[in-house]
């Protein structure tokens, strides 16, 4: 969904203020540069606040999951400019889903999971 008038986009692009990179294109560049380097790490206590053991993923492992999830969403009928709300704790799947949805042009709203623990 592009809400900015085309003449403003053209003007800002010509001035070098805006580019053509997307979140997904920047992610692919990072994968190409750093494929086997570790990129996402869960908190060691992940299994205390959500399911699953803590995960440590390289850029290439993330890309594999991003592509898989993007295909799942696309096959389920999601298309460019559809809107999705994500609410997950701060785990690797949050970043993976965000990138996967952005790959197919989905508009994403994040609702952050706030711990029920309050410290005074």
N, C-alpha and C positions, 0 to 999 in steps of 0.2 A: 504494500500500500504506500504510494508516494503522495504525500500531501503538499509537498513543496512545489510551487509553480515551476515549469520547465525553464523559463527565462532566468529564474534565480539559481537553479541548479547549474545551468550553463555558465552564468556569471561567476558563481563560486568555484566551479571547476576550472574555468579559465584563469582565475586568480590564484589557483593552487591551494585554495582553502579546503576543498573537498576533493576526494579521489574516487576511485572506482572499486577499491578493496571492500570486501565484505568480511564478516566474522569468519565465515567458512573459508574464504580464500586465504585469509591470514593464518587460519588453523592449518590448512594444507601446506602453506609455506613453512610453518614451524615443523610439521611432520617431515617434510623433505629435508630440512636442515638438521633435525635432531631425532630422527626416527626411533632409535633404540635407547634414547635417554629417558629417564624417569620423568614423568610429567604431572601425574595426579597421585596423591597419597591420602587415604582415609585416615581419620583420627584412630589411634590405637584402641580406643574404647568404642568403636563403631557398634559392636554387638550389644552394648549397654543401652543405646538409644534408638536402634533400628535393627532390622534383620541383617544377617550376613557378617562374615568375618571382614576385617579391614583389608582393603585392596591397595596395591601399588601397581600403577600402569605406566607403560612407556607411551610415547606419542603414537607409535604404530599400533599398539594395542587399543588405544582410544579410537584411532581412525577406523579400525575394524568394527568396533562397537557403534560408532557414530553412523557408519554406512549401513550397518544392519538395522539400527533403529529408524533411520531415515526411510529405508525401504519398507519397514513395517508400517510406519505412519502413512507413507504414500499409498501402499497397498490397501490401507484402511480407508482411503478416500480423502485424506488431508491434502490441501493444495495451497499454493501461494496466497497470502493474505488471509488465510484462515487464522482464527485466534485460539490460543491454548493458554490455560493457566497451569503453572507448575507449582506444586507445593511439596517440597522434599526437604529433609534435613541436609546439612552440609556434608554430602557424600559424593563420591566420584560420579555417580549416576546423574546428579544434578547438572554437572558440566557437560556430560556426554549427551544428555537429552537436549540441553540448550543448543549445543552445536548441531545436533542432528536435525532439530526442528528448523534452525536457521538455514540449514543447507537447502531445504525445500521451500524456504520463503515464508515460514509460519511466523505470525506475530505472537511473541511470547510475553506473558505477564508472570513475574515471579512473586509468589507469596512465601516469604521466608518463615521457616519453622523456628519458633522461639522456644528454647528450653523452658521447662516448667520450674527450673531451679532458679531461685532469686537469691542474690547475695546482698546483705545489708552491711 
